[in-house]
Amino acid sequence: MFLIARRGPGDRLAGMWEFPGGKIEPGESPERCLQRELLEELGIDVRVGRLLAETIHDYPDRTVQLLFYEAVPMRGELRAREHDATAWVSPAEMARYDFAPADRPFVRDLQAGQIALP
């Protein structure tokens, strides 16, 4: 199962679903960034595992690089702080969700079995 979150009102991609994460701060590793962002945004502490995939997406106003990591919840209670909803879904269920454009390659690759899962 995969954790997804819906961007809340006021966000430029409001109502769209994403794999949660965030921007890397100076001097921060991608793994530490994911751990920090999930704790800040969703209230859960995770153990970050291996990198599963990555993609680069060009929006009209910016380019983003997304890294897709394996992460295991360790403690905390899942609660959306910056998102307005969360869900645990299988790759097959992802077709029912409107994902942000940058996240769509991960959805496609998960559904096609092209991302090696643990």
MARRO-75150 format. One record per atom (N, C-alpha, C): residue number from 1; atom name; chain; residue in one letter; x, y, z. Coordinates in nm, 3 decimals. Layout:
REM residues N
@i=NUM at=CA ch=A aa=A east=X north=Y up=Z;
...
This chain:
REM residues 118
@i=1 at=N ch=A aa=M east=0.085 north=-0.118 up=0.000;
@i=1 at=CA ch=A aa=M east=0.000 north=0.000 up=0.000;
@i=1 at=C ch=A aa=M east=0.089 north=0.124 up=0.000;
@i=2 at=N ch=A aa=F east=0.036 north=0.229 up=-0.059;
@i=2 at=CA ch=A aa=F east=0.111 north=0.354 up=-0.073;
@i=2 at=C ch=A aa=F east=0.030 north=0.468 up=-0.013;
@i=3 at=N ch=A aa=L east=0.100 north=0.556 up=0.057;
@i=3 at=CA ch=A aa=L east=0.036 north=0.672 up=0.116;
@i=3 at=C ch=A aa=L east=0.032 north=0.784 up=0.013;
@i=4 at=N ch=A aa=I east=-0.087 north=0.839 up=-0.007;
@i=4 at=CA ch=A aa=I east=-0.104 north=0.955 up=-0.094;
@i=4 at=C ch=A aa=I east=-0.177 north=1.063 up=-0.016;
@i=5 at=N ch=A aa=A east=-0.161 north=1.186 up=-0.060;
@i=5 at=CA ch=A aa=A east=-0.225 north=1.299 up=0.010;
@i=5 at=C ch=A aa=A east=-0.279 north=1.396 up=-0.094;
@i=6 at=N ch=A aa=R east=-0.393 north=1.458 up=-0.060;
@i=6 at=CA ch=A aa=R east=-0.456 north=1.554 up=-0.152;
@i=6 at=C ch=A aa=R east=-0.420 north=1.696 up=-0.110;
@i=7 at=N ch=A aa=R east=-0.375 north=1.773 up=-0.206;
@i=7 at=CA ch=A aa=R east=-0.337 north=1.912 up=-0.179;
@i=7 at=C ch=A aa=R east=-0.461 north=1.993 up=-0.140;
@i=8 at=N ch=A aa=G east=-0.444 north=2.075 up=-0.038;
@i=8 at=CA ch=A aa=G east=-0.556 north=2.149 up=0.017;
@i=8 at=C ch=A aa=G east=-0.591 north=2.276 up=-0.058;
@i=9 at=N ch=A aa=P east=-0.702 north=2.338 up=-0.021;
@i=9 at=CA ch=A aa=P east=-0.746 north=2.463 up=-0.083;
@i=9 at=C ch=A aa=P east=-0.636 north=2.570 up=-0.071;
@i=10 at=N ch=A aa=G east=-0.625 north=2.651 up=-0.174;
@i=10 at=CA ch=A aa=G east=-0.526 north=2.756 up=-0.174;
@i=10 at=C ch=A aa=G east=-0.395 north=2.715 up=-0.238;
@i=11 at=N ch=A aa=D east=-0.372 north=2.586 up=-0.252;
@i=11 at=CA ch=A aa=D east=-0.251 north=2.536 up=-0.316;
@i=11 at=C ch=A aa=D east=-0.269 north=2.546 up=-0.467;
@i=12 at=N ch=A aa=R east=-0.161 north=2.570 up=-0.540;
@i=12 at=CA ch=A aa=R east=-0.172 north=2.583 up=-0.686;
@i=12 at=C ch=A aa=R east=-0.225 north=2.454 up=-0.751;
@i=13 at=N ch=A aa=L east=-0.208 north=2.341 up=-0.686;
@i=13 at=CA ch=A aa=L east=-0.260 north=2.214 up=-0.738;
@i=13 at=C ch=A aa=L east=-0.369 north=2.159 up=-0.645;
@i=14 at=N ch=A aa=A east=-0.448 north=2.247 up=-0.587;
@i=14 at=CA ch=A aa=A east=-0.553 north=2.208 up=-0.493;
@i=14 at=C ch=A aa=A east=-0.642 north=2.099 up=-0.552;
@i=15 at=N ch=A aa=G east=-0.672 north=2.000 up=-0.469;
@i=15 at=CA ch=A aa=G east=-0.760 north=1.890 up=-0.509;
@i=15 at=C ch=A aa=G east=-0.688 north=1.776 up=-0.579;
@i=16 at=N ch=A aa=M east=-0.561 north=1.793 up=-0.612;
@i=16 at=CA ch=A aa=M east=-0.487 north=1.686 up=-0.678;
@i=16 at=C ch=A aa=M east=-0.411 north=1.604 up=-0.573;
@i=17 at=N ch=A aa=W east=-0.392 north=1.478 up=-0.604;
@i=17 at=CA ch=A aa=W east=-0.325 north=1.386 up=-0.514;
@i=17 at=C ch=A aa=W east=-0.177 north=1.378 up=-0.547;
@i=18 at=N ch=A aa=E east=-0.097 north=1.345 up=-0.446;
@i=18 at=CA ch=A aa=E east=0.047 north=1.333 up=-0.464;
@i=18 at=C ch=A aa=E east=0.102 north=1.230 up=-0.365;
@i=19 at=N ch=A aa=F east=0.224 north=1.188 up=-0.393;
@i=19 at=CA ch=A aa=F east=0.299 north=1.112 up=-0.295;
@i=19 at=C ch=A aa=F east=0.367 north=1.217 up=-0.208;
@i=20 at=N ch=A aa=P east=0.341 north=1.219 up=-0.077;
@i=20 at=CA ch=A aa=P east=0.389 north=1.329 up=0.005;
@i=20 at=C ch=A aa=P east=0.542 north=1.337 up=0.012;
@i=21 at=N ch=A aa=G east=0.589 north=1.456 up=0.030;
@i=21 at=CA ch=A aa=G east=0.732 north=1.485 up=0.041;
@i=21 at=C ch=A aa=G east=0.749 north=1.635 up=0.045;
@i=22 at=N ch=A aa=G east=0.863 north=1.684 up=0.006;
@i=22 at=CA ch=A aa=G east=0.883 north=1.827 up=0.009;
@i=22 at=C ch=A aa=G east=1.018 north=1.869 up=-0.043;
@i=23 at=N ch=A aa=K east=1.047 north=1.997 up=-0.024;
@i=23 at=CA ch=A aa=K east=1.171 north=2.056 up=-0.074;
@i=23 at=C ch=A aa=K east=1.287 north=2.028 up=0.021;
@i=24 at=N ch=A aa=I east=1.400 north=1.995 up=-0.039;
@i=24 at=CA ch=A aa=I east=1.521 north=1.970 up=0.038;
@i=24 at=C ch=A aa=I east=1.580 north=2.103 up=0.083;
@i=25 at=N ch=A aa=E east=1.611 north=2.112 up=0.211;
@i=25 at=CA ch=A aa=E east=1.675 north=2.231 up=0.266;
@i=25 at=C ch=A aa=E east=1.826 north=2.222 up=0.246;
@i=26 at=N ch=A aa=P east=1.894 north=2.336 up=0.243;
@i=26 at=CA ch=A aa=P east=2.040 north=2.334 up=0.226;
@i=26 at=C ch=A aa=P east=2.108 north=2.243 up=0.327;
@i=27 at=N ch=A aa=G east=2.197 north=2.157 up=0.278;
@i=27 at=CA ch=A aa=G east=2.271 north=2.065 up=0.363;
@i=27 at=C ch=A aa=G east=2.195 north=1.941 up=0.404;
@i=28 at=N ch=A aa=E east=2.073 north=1.924 up=0.358;
@i=28 at=CA ch=A aa=E east=1.987 north=1.813 up=0.397;
@i=28 at=C ch=A aa=E east=1.991 north=1.704 up=0.290;
@i=29 at=N ch=A aa=S east=1.995 north=1.580 up=0.331;
@i=29 at=CA ch=A aa=S east=1.988 north=1.469 up=0.235;
@i=29 at=C ch=A aa=S east=1.844 north=1.449 up=0.191;
@i=30 at=N ch=A aa=P east=1.822 north=1.388 up=0.075;
@i=30 at=CA ch=A aa=P east=1.684 north=1.359 up=0.034;
@i=30 at=C ch=A aa=P east=1.609 north=1.272 up=0.134;
@i=31 at=N ch=A aa=E east=1.679 north=1.176 up=0.193;
@i=31 at=CA ch=A aa=E east=1.616 north=1.086 up=0.289;
@i=31 at=C ch=A aa=E east=1.573 north=1.163 up=0.415;
@i=32 at=N ch=A aa=R east=1.659 north=1.250 up=0.463;
@i=32 at=CA ch=A aa=R east=1.626 north=1.330 up=0.582;
@i=32 at=C ch=A aa=R east=1.512 north=1.427 up=0.551;
@i=33 at=N ch=A aa=C east=1.511 north=1.481 up=0.429;
@i=33 at=CA ch=A aa=C east=1.402 north=1.569 up=0.388;
@i=33 at=C ch=A aa=C east=1.268 north=1.496 up=0.394;
@i=34 at=N ch=A aa=L east=1.263 north=1.375 up=0.340;
@i=34 at=CA ch=A aa=L east=1.138 north=1.299 up=0.341;
@i=34 at=C ch=A aa=L east=1.093 north=1.273 up=0.484;
@i=35 at=N ch=A aa=Q east=1.186 north=1.233 up=0.567;
@i=35 at=CA ch=A aa=Q east=1.152 north=1.208 up=0.707;
@i=35 at=C ch=A aa=Q east=1.098 north=1.333 up=0.774;
@i=36 at=N ch=A aa=R east=1.165 north=1.446 up=0.756;
@i=36 at=CA ch=A aa=R east=1.122 north=1.573 up=0.815;
@i=36 at=C ch=A aa=R east=0.985 north=1.616 up=0.763;
@i=37 at=N ch=A aa=E east=0.967 north=1.611 up=0.631;
@i=37 at=CA ch=A aa=E east=0.841 north=1.656 up=0.571;
@i=37 at=C ch=A aa=E east=0.722 north=1.571 up=0.616;
@i=38 at=N ch=A aa=L east=0.739 north=1.440 up=0.624;
@i=38 at=CA ch=A aa=L east=0.628 north=1.354 up=0.668;
@i=38 at=C ch=A aa=L east=0.593 north=1.379 up=0.814;
@i=39 at=N ch=A aa=L east=0.693 north=1.410 up=0.894;
@i=39 at=CA ch=A aa=L east=0.666 north=1.442 up=1.033;
@i=39 at=C ch=A aa=L east=0.594 north=1.576 up=1.044;
@i=40 at=N ch=A aa=E east=0.643 north=1.677 up=0.971;
@i=40 at=CA ch=A aa=E east=0.581 north=1.810 up=0.977;
@i=40 at=C ch=A aa=E east=0.441 north=1.813 up=0.916;
@i=41 at=N ch=A aa=E east=0.425 north=1.752 up=0.800;
@i=41 at=CA ch=A aa=E east=0.299 north=1.762 up=0.727;
@i=41 at=C ch=A aa=E east=0.195 north=1.659 up=0.766;
@i=42 at=N ch=A aa=L east=0.240 north=1.540 up=0.811;
@i=42 at=CA ch=A aa=L east=0.145 north=1.432 up=0.835;
@i=42 at=C ch=A aa=L east=0.154 north=1.371 up=0.975;
@i=43 at=N ch=A aa=G east=0.250 north=1.418 up=1.056;
@i=43 at=CA ch=A aa=G east=0.258 north=1.372 up=1.194;
@i=43 at=C ch=A aa=G east=0.313 north=1.231 up=1.211;
@i=44 at=N ch=A aa=I east=0.379 north=1.176 up=1.110;
@i=44 at=CA ch=A aa=I east=0.434 north=1.041 up=1.124;
@i=44 at=C ch=A aa=I east=0.586 north=1.042 up=1.107;
@i=45 at=N ch=A aa=D east=0.651 north=0.962 up=1.190;
@i=45 at=CA ch=A aa=D east=0.795 north=0.941 up=1.179;
@i=45 at=C ch=A aa=D east=0.814 north=0.814 up=1.098;
@i=46 at=N ch=A aa=V east=0.900 north=0.821 up=0.999;
@i=46 at=CA ch=A aa=V east=0.921 north=0.706 up=0.911;
@i=46 at=C ch=A aa=V east=1.068 north=0.666 up=0.907;
@i=47 at=N ch=A aa=R east=1.090 north=0.541 up=0.873;
@i=47 at=CA ch=A aa=R east=1.223 north=0.492 up=0.839;
@i=47 at=C ch=A aa=R east=1.230 north=0.493 up=0.687;
@i=48 at=N ch=A aa=V east=1.320 north=0.571 up=0.631;
@i=48 at=CA ch=A aa=V east=1.332 north=0.583 up=0.486;
@i=48 at=C ch=A aa=V east=1.423 north=0.473 up=0.435;
@i=49 at=N ch=A aa=G east=1.374 north=0.401 up=0.336;
@i=49 at=CA ch=A aa=G east=1.450 north=0.292 up=0.275;
@i=49 at=C ch=A aa=G east=1.515 north=0.336 up=0.145;
@i=50 at=N ch=A aa=R east=1.514 north=0.245 up=0.051;
@i=50 at=CA ch=A aa=R east=1.586 north=0.269 up=-0.075;
@i=50 at=C ch=A aa=R east=1.508 north=0.356 up=-0.173;
@i=51 at=N ch=A aa=L east=1.583 north=0.419 up=-0.259;
@i=51 at=CA ch=A aa=L east=1.525 north=0.498 up=-0.368;
@i=51 at=C ch=A aa=L east=1.466 north=0.402 up=-0.470;
@i=52 at=N ch=A aa=L east=1.339 north=0.420 up=-0.503;
@i=52 at=CA ch=A aa=L east=1.271 north=0.330 up=-0.597;
@i=52 at=C ch=A aa=L east=1.266 north=0.386 up=-0.739;
@i=53 at=N ch=A aa=A east=1.255 north=0.519 up=-0.751;
@i=53 at=CA ch=A aa=A east=1.243 north=0.581 up=-0.884;
@i=53 at=C ch=A aa=A east=1.263 north=0.731 up=-0.869;
@i=54 at=N ch=A aa=E east=1.284 north=0.798 up=-0.981;
@i=54 at=CA ch=A aa=E east=1.291 north=0.943 up=-0.981;
@i=54 at=C ch=A aa=E east=1.243 north=0.995 up=-1.115;
@i=55 at=N ch=A aa=T east=1.199 north=1.120 up=-1.115;
@i=55 at=CA ch=A aa=T east=1.150 north=1.184 up=-1.237;
@i=55 at=C ch=A aa=T east=1.171 north=1.334 up=-1.228;
@i=56 at=N ch=A aa=I east=1.174 north=1.398 up=-1.343;
@i=56 at=CA ch=A aa=I east=1.180 north=1.543 up=-1.351;
@i=56 at=C ch=A aa=I east=1.058 north=1.587 up=-1.431;
@i=57 at=N ch=A aa=H east=0.989 north=1.691 up=-1.381;
@i=57 at=CA ch=A aa=H east=0.869 north=1.740 up=-1.449;
@i=57 at=C ch=A aa=H east=0.878 north=1.891 up=-1.465;
@i=58 at=N ch=A aa=D east=0.844 north=1.938 up=-1.584;
@i=58 at=CA ch=A aa=D east=0.842 north=2.081 up=-1.612;
@i=58 at=C ch=A aa=D east=0.699 north=2.134 up=-1.601;
@i=59 at=N ch=A aa=Y east=0.675 north=2.215 up=-1.500;
@i=59 at=CA ch=A aa=Y east=0.551 north=2.292 up=-1.491;
@i=59 at=C ch=A aa=Y east=0.576 north=2.423 up=-1.566;
@i=60 at=N ch=A aa=P east=0.473 north=2.498 up=-1.600;
@i=60 at=CA ch=A aa=P east=0.494 north=2.624 up=-1.672;
@i=60 at=C ch=A aa=P east=0.587 north=2.722 up=-1.599;
@i=61 at=N ch=A aa=D east=0.584 north=2.721 up=-1.466;
@i=61 at=CA ch=A aa=D east=0.661 north=2.819 up=-1.389;
@i=61 at=C ch=A aa=D east=0.783 north=2.763 up=-1.316;
@i=62 at=N ch=A aa=R east=0.804 north=2.632 up=-1.323;
@i=62 at=CA ch=A aa=R east=0.916 north=2.572 up=-1.249;
@i=62 at=C ch=A aa=R east=0.939 north=2.429 up=-1.294;
@i=63 at=N ch=A aa=T east=1.056 north=2.381 up=-1.264;
@i=63 at=CA ch=A aa=T east=1.090 north=2.241 up=-1.290;
@i=63 at=C ch=A aa=T east=1.113 north=2.174 up=-1.155;
@i=64 at=N ch=A aa=V east=1.054 north=2.054 up=-1.138;
@i=64 at=CA ch=A aa=V east=1.071 north=1.982 up=-1.012;
@i=64 at=C ch=A aa=V east=1.132 north=1.845 up=-1.039;
@i=65 at=N ch=A aa=Q east=1.218 north=1.804 up=-0.948;
@i=65 at=CA ch=A aa=Q east=1.273 north=1.668 up=-0.950;
@i=65 at=C ch=A aa=Q east=1.211 north=1.595 up=-0.833;
@i=66 at=N ch=A aa=L east=1.147 north=1.482 up=-0.858;
@i=66 at=CA ch=A aa=L east=1.086 north=1.403 up=-0.752;
@i=66 at=C ch=A aa=L east=1.162 north=1.272 up=-0.735;
@i=67 at=N ch=A aa=L east=1.187 north=1.238 up=-0.610;
@i=67 at=CA ch=A aa=L east=1.251 north=1.112 up=-0.575;
@i=67 at=C ch=A aa=L east=1.148 north=1.028 up=-0.501;
@i=68 at=N ch=A aa=F east=1.135 north=0.903 up=-0.540;
@i=68 at=CA ch=A aa=F east=1.032 north=0.814 up=-0.486;
@i=68 at=C ch=A aa=F east=1.101 north=0.709 up=-0.400;
@i=69 at=N ch=A aa=Y east=1.085 north=0.721 up=-0.268;
@i=69 at=CA ch=A aa=Y east=1.152 north=0.633 up=-0.172;
@i=69 at=C ch=A aa=Y east=1.055 north=0.536 up=-0.106;
@i=70 at=N ch=A aa=E east=1.108 north=0.424 up=-0.069;
@i=70 at=CA ch=A aa=E east=1.039 north=0.332 up=0.020;
@i=70 at=C ch=A aa=E east=1.045 north=0.395 up=0.159;
@i=71 at=N ch=A aa=A east=0.936 north=0.397 up=0.232;
@i=71 at=CA ch=A aa=A east=0.934 north=0.451 up=0.368;
@i=71 at=C ch=A aa=A east=0.837 north=0.368 up=0.452;
@i=72 at=N ch=A aa=V east=0.879 north=0.338 up=0.574;
@i=72 at=CA ch=A aa=V east=0.798 north=0.257 up=0.665;
@i=72 at=C ch=A aa=V east=0.760 north=0.341 up=0.786;
@i=73 at=N ch=A aa=P east=0.629 north=0.357 up=0.813;
@i=73 at=CA ch=A aa=P east=0.587 north=0.432 up=0.931;
@i=73 at=C ch=A aa=P east=0.637 north=0.363 up=1.058;
@i=74 at=N ch=A aa=M east=0.696 north=0.442 up=1.148;
@i=74 at=CA ch=A aa=M east=0.749 north=0.386 up=1.272;
@i=74 at=C ch=A aa=M east=0.663 north=0.427 up=1.393;
@i=75 at=N ch=A aa=R east=0.622 north=0.553 up=1.396;
@i=75 at=CA ch=A aa=R east=0.541 north=0.601 up=1.508;
@i=75 at=C ch=A aa=R east=0.470 north=0.731 up=1.467;
@i=76 at=N ch=A aa=G east=0.371 north=0.765 up=1.546;
@i=76 at=CA ch=A aa=G east=0.294 north=0.885 up=1.519;
@i=76 at=C ch=A aa=G east=0.156 north=0.849 up=1.467;
@i=77 at=N ch=A aa=E east=0.069 north=0.946 up=1.470;
@i=77 at=CA ch=A aa=E east=-0.068 north=0.927 up=1.422;
@i=77 at=C ch=A aa=E east=-0.086 north=1.010 up=1.296;
@i=78 at=N ch=A aa=L east=-0.121 north=0.944 up=1.187;
@i=78 at=CA ch=A aa=L east=-0.138 north=1.010 up=1.059;
@i=78 at=C ch=A aa=L east=-0.250 north=1.113 up=1.067;
@i=79 at=N ch=A aa=R east=-0.216 north=1.238 up=1.039;
@i=79 at=CA ch=A aa=R east=-0.316 north=1.345 up=1.033;
@i=79 at=C ch=A aa=R east=-0.268 north=1.450 up=0.934;
@i=80 at=N ch=A aa=A east=-0.354 north=1.486 up=0.845;
@i=80 at=CA ch=A aa=A east=-0.320 north=1.584 up=0.742;
@i=80 at=C ch=A aa=A east=-0.315 north=1.723 up=0.804;
@i=81 at=N ch=A aa=R east=-0.203 north=1.790 up=0.783;
@i=81 at=CA ch=A aa=R east=-0.187 north=1.927 up=0.833;
@i=81 at=C ch=A aa=R east=-0.188 north=2.026 up=0.717;
@i=82 at=N ch=A aa=E east=-0.118 north=1.995 up=0.611;
@i=82 at=CA ch=A aa=E east=-0.113 north=2.083 up=0.494;
@i=82 at=C ch=A aa=E east=-0.198 north=2.029 up=0.380;
@i=83 at=N ch=A aa=H east=-0.239 north=1.905 up=0.391;
@i=83 at=CA ch=A aa=H east=-0.325 north=1.842 up=0.291;
@i=83 at=C ch=A aa=H east=-0.465 north=1.836 up=0.349;
@i=84 at=N ch=A aa=D east=-0.564 north=1.812 up=0.263;
@i=84 at=CA ch=A aa=D east=-0.699 north=1.802 up=0.318;
@i=84 at=C ch=A aa=D east=-0.751 north=1.659 up=0.324;
@i=85 at=N ch=A aa=A east=-0.669 north=1.562 up=0.278;
@i=85 at=CA ch=A aa=A east=-0.708 north=1.421 up=0.288;
@i=85 at=C ch=A aa=A east=-0.585 north=1.335 up=0.264;
@i=86 at=N ch=A aa=T east=-0.589 north=1.214 up=0.318;
@i=86 at=CA ch=A aa=T east=-0.485 north=1.114 up=0.292;
@i=86 at=C ch=A aa=T east=-0.553 north=0.981 up=0.264;
@i=87 at=N ch=A aa=A east=-0.480 north=0.891 up=0.200;
@i=87 at=CA ch=A aa=A east=-0.535 north=0.758 up=0.173;
@i=87 at=C ch=A aa=A east=-0.419 north=0.660 up=0.155;
@i=88 at=N ch=A aa=W east=-0.442 north=0.536 up=0.194;
@i=88 at=CA ch=A aa=W east=-0.350 north=0.426 up=0.165;
@i=88 at=C ch=A aa=W east=-0.411 north=0.350 up=0.048;
@i=89 at=N ch=A aa=V east=-0.339 north=0.340 up=-0.062;
@i=89 at=CA ch=A aa=V east=-0.395 north=0.279 up=-0.183;
@i=89 at=C ch=A aa=V east=-0.297 north=0.182 up=-0.248;
@i=90 at=N ch=A aa=S east=-0.352 north=0.089 up=-0.322;
@i=90 at=CA ch=A aa=S east=-0.272 north=-0.003 up=-0.403;
@i=90 at=C ch=A aa=S east=-0.250 north=0.061 up=-0.540;
@i=91 at=N ch=A aa=P east=-0.154 north=0.013 up=-0.616;
@i=91 at=CA ch=A aa=P east=-0.136 north=0.067 up=-0.751;
@i=91 at=C ch=A aa=P east=-0.264 north=0.060 up=-0.836;
@i=92 at=N ch=A aa=A east=-0.339 north=-0.047 up=-0.824;
@i=92 at=CA ch=A aa=A east=-0.462 north=-0.059 up=-0.902;
@i=92 at=C ch=A aa=A east=-0.565 north=0.047 up=-0.864;
@i=93 at=N ch=A aa=E east=-0.571 north=0.082 up=-0.737;
@i=93 at=CA ch=A aa=E east=-0.667 north=0.183 up=-0.689;
@i=93 at=C ch=A aa=E east=-0.629 north=0.325 up=-0.731;
@i=94 at=N ch=A aa=M east=-0.504 north=0.347 up=-0.768;
@i=94 at=CA ch=A aa=M east=-0.458 north=0.482 up=-0.801;
@i=94 at=C ch=A aa=M east=-0.529 north=0.542 up=-0.921;
@i=95 at=N ch=A aa=A east=-0.588 north=0.460 up=-1.006;
@i=95 at=CA ch=A aa=A east=-0.660 north=0.509 up=-1.123;
@i=95 at=C ch=A aa=A east=-0.780 north=0.594 up=-1.084;
@i=96 at=N ch=A aa=R east=-0.828 north=0.579 up=-0.961;
@i=96 at=CA ch=A aa=R east=-0.945 north=0.654 up=-0.915;
@i=96 at=C ch=A aa=R east=-0.911 north=0.793 up=-0.864;
@i=97 at=N ch=A aa=Y east=-0.782 north=0.827 up=-0.863;
@i=97 at=CA ch=A aa=Y east=-0.738 north=0.954 up=-0.805;
@i=97 at=C ch=A aa=Y east=-0.676 north=1.043 up=-0.912;
@i=98 at=N ch=A aa=D east=-0.701 north=1.173 up=-0.900;
@i=98 at=CA ch=A aa=D east=-0.644 north=1.270 up=-0.993;
@i=98 at=C ch=A aa=D east=-0.510 north=1.317 up=-0.937;
@i=99 at=N ch=A aa=F east=-0.401 north=1.261 up=-0.990;
@i=99 at=CA ch=A aa=F east=-0.268 north=1.292 up=-0.940;
@i=99 at=C ch=A aa=F east=-0.211 north=1.417 up=-1.005;
@i=100 at=N ch=A aa=A east=-0.127 north=1.486 up=-0.930;
@i=100 at=CA ch=A aa=A east=-0.053 north=1.600 up=-0.983;
@i=100 at=C ch=A aa=A east=0.033 north=1.551 up=-1.100;
@i=101 at=N ch=A aa=P east=0.051 north=1.632 up=-1.202;
@i=101 at=CA ch=A aa=P east=0.126 north=1.589 up=-1.320;
@i=101 at=C ch=A aa=P east=0.264 north=1.531 up=-1.290;
@i=102 at=N ch=A aa=A east=0.337 north=1.589 up=-1.196;
@i=102 at=CA ch=A aa=A east=0.471 north=1.541 up=-1.166;
@i=102 at=C ch=A aa=A east=0.471 north=1.401 up=-1.105;
@i=103 at=N ch=A aa=D east=0.361 north=1.362 up=-1.040;
@i=103 at=CA ch=A aa=D east=0.351 north=1.231 up=-0.976;
@i=103 at=C ch=A aa=D east=0.300 north=1.122 up=-1.070;
@i=104 at=N ch=A aa=R east=0.244 north=1.160 up=-1.182;
@i=104 at=CA ch=A aa=R east=0.183 north=1.061 up=-1.272;
@i=104 at=C ch=A aa=R east=0.279 north=0.956 up=-1.326;
@i=105 at=N ch=A aa=P east=0.406 north=0.989 up=-1.353;
@i=105 at=CA ch=A aa=P east=0.497 north=0.883 up=-1.398;
@i=105 at=C ch=A aa=P east=0.513 north=0.771 up=-1.295;
@i=106 at=N ch=A aa=F east=0.512 north=0.806 up=-1.166;
@i=106 at=CA ch=A aa=F east=0.522 north=0.703 up=-1.062;
@i=106 at=C ch=A aa=F east=0.399 north=0.614 up=-1.063;
@i=107 at=N ch=A aa=V east=0.282 north=0.674 up=-1.078;
@i=107 at=CA ch=A aa=V east=0.157 north=0.597 up=-1.084;
@i=107 at=C ch=A aa=V east=0.162 north=0.501 up=-1.202;
@i=108 at=N ch=A aa=R east=0.197 north=0.554 up=-1.318;
@i=108 at=CA ch=A aa=R east=0.205 north=0.471 up=-1.439;
@i=108 at=C ch=A aa=R east=0.302 north=0.355 up=-1.420;
@i=109 at=N ch=A aa=D east=0.421 north=0.384 up=-1.366;
@i=109 at=CA ch=A aa=D east=0.522 north=0.281 up=-1.350;
@i=109 at=C ch=A aa=D east=0.484 north=0.178 up=-1.242;
@i=110 at=N ch=A aa=L east=0.417 north=0.223 up=-1.136;
@i=110 at=CA ch=A aa=L east=0.369 north=0.129 up=-1.035;
@i=110 at=C ch=A aa=L east=0.264 north=0.035 up=-1.094;
@i=111 at=N ch=A aa=Q east=0.171 north=0.091 up=-1.172;
@i=111 at=CA ch=A aa=Q east=0.065 north=0.009 up=-1.230;
@i=111 at=C ch=A aa=Q east=0.119 north=-0.088 up=-1.333;
@i=112 at=N ch=A aa=A east=0.228 north=-0.050 up=-1.401;
@i=112 at=CA ch=A aa=A east=0.289 north=-0.137 up=-1.503;
@i=112 at=C ch=A aa=A east=0.390 north=-0.234 up=-1.443;
@i=113 at=N ch=A aa=G east=0.412 north=-0.226 up=-1.313;
@i=113 at=CA ch=A aa=G east=0.508 north=-0.314 up=-1.248;
@i=113 at=C ch=A aa=G east=0.652 north=-0.279 up=-1.279;
@i=114 at=N ch=A aa=Q east=0.678 north=-0.155 up=-1.318;
@i=114 at=CA ch=A aa=Q east=0.813 north=-0.114 up=-1.355;
@i=114 at=C ch=A aa=Q east=0.894 north=-0.058 up=-1.240;
@i=115 at=N ch=A aa=I east=0.833 north=-0.041 up=-1.126;
@i=115 at=CA ch=A aa=I east=0.907 north=-0.001 up=-1.006;
@i=115 at=C ch=A aa=I east=0.919 north=-0.126 up=-0.919;
@i=116 at=N ch=A aa=A east=1.044 north=-0.162 up=-0.889;
@i=116 at=CA ch=A aa=A east=1.070 north=-0.282 up=-0.810;
@i=116 at=C ch=A aa=A east=1.030 north=-0.256 up=-0.664;
@i=117 at=N ch=A aa=L east=0.931 north=-0.328 up=-0.619;
@i=117 at=CA ch=A aa=L east=0.880 north=-0.309 up=-0.484;
@i=117 at=C ch=A aa=L east=0.947 north=-0.408 up=-0.388;
@i=118 at=N ch=A aa=P east=0.954 north=-0.369 up=-0.261;
@i=118 at=CA ch=A aa=P east=1.017 north=-0.457 up=-0.160;
@i=118 at=C ch=A aa=P east=0.944 north=-0.588 up=-0.146;
